């Protein structure tokens, strides 16, 4: 069994440190007011994996990933500044212009389990029957996508889904839809 926990704080004034995706700064020539939580700031992160031999010759395993939500920026959703950039037109919430990454997405949780039974065939061979279930708890794990913005609209034209995460991870990643997989492996 292995368990790890990380408590972290990641701050910046521009979260384009790897790939340039968008320019969210209100004024790209003055980044001082943009200093806040980075788009990949995860305050609490817990990972657990376990493997155990259980009665009847079975092997059971589990993997758990859990973390707090990452920040996102509430934006209007269209270019009111006429600068050809929809991502720096921040929503006005309670009479104030929303800050970059000033809101948090929902937390992420994923539990995957595995059950395996091995049958020996001779001295050097075995057949393994495997049953796996991914996202056992059927956690939605919805988010705002790569760039973490949510369209709020304006007071005159509000967006009905403002602040509601709409996208889930793909089936190739942790946190996708609940799935069951059955398999057989021959070891020789």
N, C-alpha and C positions, 0 to 999 in steps of 0.2 A: 504494500500500500504506500502511496506517496500523496502528500498534501502540501500545497504551497499557497501562501497568501501574500499579496502585495498591497501596500498602502502607498499611493502615489499622488502626485500633483504635477501637472504639466501645463505650463503657461507660455504664451507667446504673443506676438503682435501680428502674426501672419502665418497661418497653418499650411503654407505651400512649400514645406521643406523638402519634399520628395518630387512629386509631380505637380506641375501647375494645373489646377483645375478651374479656379475662379478667383476673382479679386473682390473680396467682401468688404474691404476698407471703405469707409465713407470718404476719406481723403487719402489716396495712396502716397501723397507727399508728406503726410504727417501721421505716423503710425503710433504716436504716444497714446492717444485715446483708445487704441485698439488692444492694449495690453489686457489680456484676460485668459481664461482657460483655453487651451488648445483644443482643436476638434477631436484629438485622440486622447483627451484626459479621461482616465478611468480611475476613480478614487479607490474603490475596493475591488480586488480581483482574487477569486478563490478557484483553485483547480485541484481535483482529487481523482486518483485512479487507483483501482484495487483489483486484485486477481486472487482467487482462492479455490482450492480443491475442496469440493463438498462431497457428502456421502453419495454412493452409487457410481463413483468414478467420473463424476461431472466436474468441469471447471467453470466457474462463474467469474465474470468481470464486469466492471462498471467504470464509466468516466463521467465526471461532473465538471461543468464549467459554469461559473456564476460571476457576474460583475455588475457594478452600478452602470447606469446609462452615461453615454457620452453627451457632450454639449451640442446644441444646435442654435442657429440664428433665425429668429422670426423675421421674415421679409414680406414686402407687399406682394411681390410676384410679377410686377411689370416695371418698366423703366420710367420712373417719374422725374429723374434727374437729367434725362436725355443725354446720358454718357455711354450709351450702348451696353450697359451692364445691369441686368435685372437682379443680381445677387447683392448689390450694396444699397438697395432701396429698402431700408429697414421698416418694419411695422411700427406703428405708433400704438402703444398699449398703455392704458390708463393715463393718457396725455403725455407720455414720454417716448422718445425714440428708443427702441429696443437696442440693447448692446449686442455686439458680436458674441456668439456662443453664450448668451445669457440664460438660456433655458436648457433643461436636461431631458434626454430621451428616456424611455422606460429601461429598466434593468434587463439584463440578459441572463437566461438560465437554460441549461441543456443537460439532460441525463441520457446517456446511452448505456445499454446493458448487453451482455453476451453470455450465452450458455453453450458449452461444448462438451461432447462426449467422444472419446477416442476408443477405437476398436483395433487391437493389435492383430496383424496378419503375419504370422511368422516372426522371425527375430528382428528384421530390419524394416518392416512396413507397417503402416497403420492407416486407417480411414477415420477421418474426423467429421462428425456431423455438427454443424454450427447453426445456432439460431441467434439473430441479433435484432435488437429493437433500438431505433434511433429516435431521439426526442420523446422519451417515454411519457413525460408529463404533458405533452402536447402544448408546450409553451409557445405563444405566438411569436415572441422575439421580433416584433415589428420595429422598424427604424425609418429614418429619413433618407437613407441611401448614402452614397459616398461623400457628398459635400455637406450633409447635415444642415439643410435649410428647410423651413416649413413655410408654406404660403399662407399668409394671414389676410391679405387683401387690405382694404381700407374700411373706415367706419361706414362710408357710403356703399361700398361694394365688398362686404366681408366674404371670406371663403369658408364654406361650411365645415371643411375638414382641418381648419387651422389648429395647429398643435397636436394633431393626431397622426402618429406614425402610420404609414401606408404600405411599406415594403417589408417582406420577410427574406431571410437568407435563401440562397438557392439550395437545391437538394444536394449539392456537392459540398456544402459547408455545414459546420456544427450549427444547430439551431433551426434547420429546415423543418419541413413537415414531419409528423410521425410516420415512421416507415418500419416495416418488418422485412428482414432478409434471411433466407434460409440457404445454407450452403453445405457443400461436401468437399473435403480436401483429402487427397491421397498423398501420403508421405512415403517415399521410397528411397 
